[in-house]
């Protein structure tokens, strides 16, 4: 069984610290077997978060606040127009973190394909990318943590957000690639709310396939 929680979108976006507290509460419940695997979907007000491997020169230089978090990866931005997903899932033993990241990438690639966006992986880099080889732009970032065999944190899918905030940081520590959004790629607005159903369906199908296997 897989549960979904849409914690807040658009005008009801969830401040990052509140979302982190929600993640932790759900994570504790899943670890204890008190609730099923759960995917939290939401938007955040504008915020920079830095994973454990973020270097000083990748942070904003103008004093903009950054929240340091316990996920993998480096610095990124969350904000209006971006769908953030926190899958809180118990992984099978032995825990395969890279395999889990590839599963999440695959779900996002499938969702993008439904919309007509050709998302793909790039060797040596996590997340989902679009564009020609050597000129890729990141459309979805992934940063996770696994504790007690259960995942936390997750993905950020750029739907209709501004790209301006990325100009203050070295997003994900990558200096030789850009960022993009679904709206930019398709030429018409696609909002986070538009992606809730496709994301839900793909996560549910992936969970059912894993059980069947």
C-alpha positions in Angstrom: 0.0 0.0 0.0 1.2 3.5 -0.9 -0.3 6.6 0.6 -0.2 10.2 -0.8 -0.4 13.4 1.0 -0.8 16.7 -0.9 0.4 19.0 1.9 0.0 22.4 0.2 0.2 23.9 -3.3 0.2 27.4 -4.7 -1.3 29.9 -2.2 -1.2 27.1 0.4 2.5 26.4 -0.1 4.3 24.9 2.9 7.3 26.6 4.6 10.4 24.4 4.2 10.9 23.8 8.0 7.2 22.8 8.3 7.6 20.4 5.5 10.8 19.0 7.1 8.9 18.5 10.3 6.1 16.7 8.4 8.7 14.5 6.7 10.3 13.5 10.0 7.0 12.7 11.6 5.9 10.5 8.6 9.4 8.9 8.5 9.1 7.9 12.2 5.7 6.4 11.6 6.8 4.4 8.6 9.9 3.2 10.4 7.7 2.0 13.3 5.2 0.3 11.0 2.5 2.7 12.1 1.7 3.9 8.6 2.3 2.7 5.0 4.9 4.1 2.7 3.9 7.7 1.9 4.7 10.2 -0.8 4.3 13.9 0.3 3.7 16.4 -2.5 3.9 20.1 -2.0 5.2 23.5 -3.0 7.5 25.6 -0.8 7.9 29.4 -0.6 11.2 30.5 -2.0 14.1 28.9 -0.1 17.7 27.7 -0.7 18.6 24.4 0.9 22.1 22.9 1.1 23.0 19.2 1.2 26.0 17.9 3.1 28.4 18.2 0.2 27.8 21.9 -0.6 31.0 23.9 -1.0 31.3 27.5 0.3 31.7 28.9 -3.2 28.4 27.3 -4.4 26.3 29.3 -1.9 24.8 32.8 -2.5 27.3 35.6 -2.1 24.8 38.3 -1.2 23.9 37.0 2.3 20.7 35.2 1.2 19.8 32.7 3.9 20.4 29.0 3.3 19.0 26.1 5.2 21.5 23.3 5.8 19.8 19.9 5.6 20.8 16.2 6.2 20.2 15.0 2.6 22.8 14.1 0.1 23.7 16.4 -2.8 24.5 20.0 -2.8 22.7 23.4 -2.8 19.4 23.9 -4.6 16.4 26.1 -4.7 12.7 25.4 -4.0 9.9 27.9 -4.6 6.6 28.7 -6.3 5.9 26.8 -9.5 8.1 23.8 -8.5 6.6 20.5 -7.4 8.5 19.0 -4.6 8.0 15.3 -3.7 9.2 13.6 -0.5 8.8 9.8 -0.9 9.0 8.2 2.5 9.5 4.6 1.4 10.9 1.5 3.1 13.7 0.0 0.9 14.3 -3.7 0.5 17.4 -5.2 2.0 20.2 -4.9 1.1 19.5 -1.1 0.7 20.5 0.1 -2.8 20.6 3.9 -2.6 21.7 4.4 -6.2 19.1 2.0 -7.5 16.4 4.0 -5.6 17.6 7.2 -7.1 17.4 5.6 -10.6 13.8 4.5 -9.8 12.8 8.0 -8.9 14.5 9.3 -12.1 12.6 6.7 -14.1 9.2 7.8 -12.6 9.9 11.5 -13.5 11.1 10.6 -17.0 7.9 8.7 -17.6 5.8 11.6 -16.3 7.6 14.0 -18.6 7.2 11.7 -21.5 3.4 11.8 -21.0 3.6 15.6 -21.5 5.8 15.4 -24.5 9.1 16.3 -22.8 12.1 14.1 -23.6 13.7 13.8 -20.1 16.7 11.5 -19.6 19.6 10.7 -17.4 23.1 12.0 -17.8 26.0 9.7 -16.8 27.6 10.7 -13.5 24.9 13.1 -12.6 21.7 12.6 -10.7 18.3 14.0 -11.6 16.5 14.4 -14.9 17.8 16.4 -17.9 16.6 17.7 -21.2 18.5 19.0 -24.3 21.3 17.9 -26.6 24.3 16.0 -25.3 26.8 18.5 -23.9 24.1 21.2 -23.7 21.8 19.6 -21.1 19.6 21.6 -18.8 18.3 20.1 -15.5 14.6 19.9 -15.1 14.4 17.8 -12.0 16.8 17.6 -9.0 17.0 14.6 -6.6 18.6 14.6 -3.2 17.8 11.9 -0.6 18.6 10.4 2.8 18.0 6.9 4.0 17.7 6.3 7.7 16.6 3.0 9.3 16.0 1.6 5.9 13.4 4.3 5.0 13.9 7.2 2.6 13.6 10.9 3.2 13.8 14.1 1.1 13.3 13.4 -2.6 12.8 15.4 -5.9 12.1 18.9 -7.1 10.5 19.1 -10.5 10.5 22.4 -12.3 7.1 23.1 -13.6 6.3 26.8 -14.0 8.8 28.4 -11.7 11.2 31.3 -12.3 14.7 30.4 -13.1 16.1 33.6 -11.7 16.9 32.2 -8.2 19.3 29.8 -9.7 21.5 32.7 -10.7 22.6 33.2 -7.1 24.0 29.7 -6.6 25.9 26.9 -8.3 22.8 24.6 -8.5 23.7 21.1 -7.4 27.3 22.0 -7.7 27.2 21.8 -11.5 28.9 24.8 -13.3 28.7 23.6 -16.9 24.9 23.0 -17.3 21.7 25.1 -17.0 18.2 24.6 -15.6 14.8 24.6 -17.3 11.1 24.1 -16.6 8.4 22.1 -18.2 6.6 25.3 -19.1 9.7 26.6 -20.9 10.2 23.3 -22.8 6.5 23.1 -23.9 5.8 26.8 -24.5 2.6 26.8 -22.4 2.1 26.8 -18.6 2.2 23.6 -16.7 1.8 24.0 -12.9 2.6 21.7 -10.0 -1.1 21.0 -9.5 -1.2 19.7 -13.1 1.5 17.1 -12.2 0.0 15.7 -9.0 -2.2 13.1 -10.8 0.5 11.9 -13.2 3.1 11.7 -10.4 0.7 9.8 -8.2 -0.2 7.3 -10.9 3.5 6.6 -11.8 4.5 6.1 -8.2 1.6 3.8 -7.6 2.3 1.8 -10.8 6.0 1.5 -9.8 5.0 0.2 -6.3 2.5 -2.3 -7.7 5.2 -3.6 -10.2 7.6 -4.0 -7.3 5.1 -6.0 -5.3 4.3 -8.2 -8.3 8.0 -8.9 -8.9 
